[in-house]
Amino acid sequence: MSTESRFARMCGSTRGRLMVVGLCFAMAAVFVGVSVARHHVGDGIWLGAIMAGYGLLLLFLSGRSESVALLASHEMDERRRGIDEFAAATAGRVIAAVLVTGFVVQLARGADTAVWANLCAVFGAVYIGAMLWGRRRS
């Protein structure tokens, strides 16, 4: 019996890859819609084009580049899952450092720290929750 989760199998499939691309196009539509609603049509077009372009890049280059295939969740074997986990852990550590630094800078400036404190609290709660979930499953 495979130890892969249903989600991991789905993400490695063509359906999962198309879901990632579909999400890119959905976000492009959201960016355009919000920008148009705020009367910033030019910004919406640029943001939508960048997001749709990213989706197209994932769609057409995932078969030619392993790096792009990783971004598109294409065929996640054990090695690629390890690379993905390393990238996620590194990004999480960098984001944690940025959040704490932003909080401290705002605190030193005497400015409002509520946004930074809330973001730090969400990050910390998710990290602790994931740690407990992972410990329970291992």
VMD Tcl script that draws the C-alpha trace (Angstrom):
set ca {
  {0.00 0.00 0.00}
  {1.30 3.44 -0.92}
  {2.08 5.93 1.84}
  {1.19 8.82 -0.45}
  {-1.81 10.85 0.53}
  {-4.72 11.26 -1.84}
  {-3.87 14.96 -2.15}
  {-0.23 14.22 -3.04}
  {-1.33 11.75 -5.74}
  {-3.84 14.26 -7.10}
  {-1.27 17.08 -7.24}
  {1.12 14.91 -9.21}
  {-1.53 14.06 -11.78}
  {-2.56 15.97 -14.86}
  {-5.71 16.98 -12.99}
  {-3.62 18.44 -10.15}
  {-1.37 20.30 -12.57}
  {-4.38 21.75 -14.34}
  {-5.82 22.76 -10.95}
  {-2.68 24.83 -10.29}
  {-2.97 26.49 -13.71}
  {-6.70 27.01 -13.19}
  {-5.98 28.67 -9.85}
  {-3.56 31.03 -11.60}
  {-6.27 32.05 -14.07}
  {-8.87 32.38 -11.30}
  {-6.53 34.67 -9.35}
  {-5.86 36.67 -12.52}
  {-9.61 37.23 -12.85}
  {-9.85 38.26 -9.19}
  {-6.96 40.74 -9.61}
  {-8.61 42.27 -12.68}
  {-12.03 42.39 -11.02}
  {-10.81 44.05 -7.83}
  {-8.66 46.54 -9.73}
  {-11.51 47.48 -12.08}
  {-13.86 47.89 -9.10}
  {-11.33 50.29 -7.58}
  {-11.01 52.17 -10.89}
  {-7.42 51.02 -11.47}
  {-7.96 49.26 -14.79}
  {-4.31 49.49 -15.87}
  {-3.10 47.85 -12.67}
  {-5.69 45.11 -13.07}
  {-4.58 44.36 -16.61}
  {-0.93 44.14 -15.56}
  {-1.63 42.02 -12.49}
  {-3.96 39.72 -14.43}
  {-1.47 39.37 -17.28}
  {1.36 38.51 -14.89}
  {-0.71 35.85 -13.12}
  {-2.09 34.38 -16.35}
  {1.43 34.39 -17.81}
  {2.68 32.48 -14.80}
  {-0.07 29.92 -15.31}
  {0.81 29.55 -18.98}
  {4.50 29.21 -18.10}
  {3.62 26.37 -15.73}
  {1.39 24.73 -18.31}
  {3.77 24.80 -21.26}
  {7.20 24.50 -19.63}
  {6.54 21.94 -16.88}
  {7.45 19.10 -19.25}
  {10.75 20.71 -20.20}
  {12.10 22.02 -16.91}
  {12.26 20.17 -13.61}
  {12.16 23.47 -11.71}
  {8.97 24.53 -13.48}
  {7.52 21.04 -12.99}
  {8.10 21.41 -9.24}
  {6.22 24.72 -9.24}
  {3.37 23.10 -11.18}
  {3.13 20.12 -8.77}
  {3.98 17.78 -11.63}
  {4.74 14.14 -10.76}
  {5.84 14.52 -7.14}
  {8.18 11.62 -6.39}
  {10.06 11.29 -3.11}
  {13.00 13.45 -4.24}
  {10.75 16.25 -5.49}
  {8.66 16.13 -2.31}
  {11.89 16.56 -0.33}
  {12.85 19.58 -2.44}
  {9.35 21.01 -1.99}
  {9.48 20.50 1.79}
  {12.93 22.14 1.99}
  {11.71 25.13 -0.05}
  {8.59 25.49 2.11}
  {10.61 25.30 5.33}
  {13.12 27.86 4.06}
  {10.35 30.22 2.94}
  {8.63 29.82 6.31}
  {11.77 30.71 8.21}
  {12.41 33.76 6.05}
  {8.79 34.93 6.41}
  {9.03 34.47 10.20}
  {12.17 36.63 10.28}
  {10.52 39.30 8.09}
  {7.40 39.37 10.29}
  {9.33 39.71 13.53}
  {11.66 42.33 12.01}
  {8.68 44.32 10.72}
  {7.05 44.19 14.15}
  {10.24 45.37 15.89}
  {10.82 48.18 13.37}
  {7.24 49.44 13.76}
  {7.58 49.18 17.55}
  {10.83 51.19 17.47}
  {9.21 53.85 15.25}
  {6.30 54.16 17.64}
  {3.90 53.26 14.84}
  {0.90 50.92 14.92}
  {2.09 47.32 15.34}
  {-1.33 45.64 15.13}
  {-0.94 44.32 11.58}
  {2.53 42.90 12.26}
  {1.46 41.43 15.61}
  {-1.58 39.75 14.03}
  {0.49 38.32 11.18}
  {3.06 37.01 13.68}
  {0.26 35.45 15.74}
  {-1.26 33.72 12.69}
  {2.14 32.44 11.60}
  {2.92 31.17 15.09}
  {-0.46 29.49 15.51}
  {-0.18 27.74 12.13}
  {3.38 26.65 12.90}
  {2.44 25.24 16.31}
  {-0.67 23.57 14.86}
  {1.34 21.97 12.07}
  {4.00 20.83 14.55}
  {1.38 19.16 16.75}
  {-0.36 17.61 13.74}
  {2.93 16.28 12.38}
  {3.95 14.86 15.75}
  {0.60 13.16 16.11}
  {0.84 11.57 12.66}
  {4.40 10.28 13.04}
}
mol new
graphics top color blue
foreach p $ca { graphics top sphere $p radius 0.5 }
foreach p [lrange $ca 0 end-1] q [lrange $ca 1 end] { graphics top cylinder $p $q radius 0.2 }
display resetview
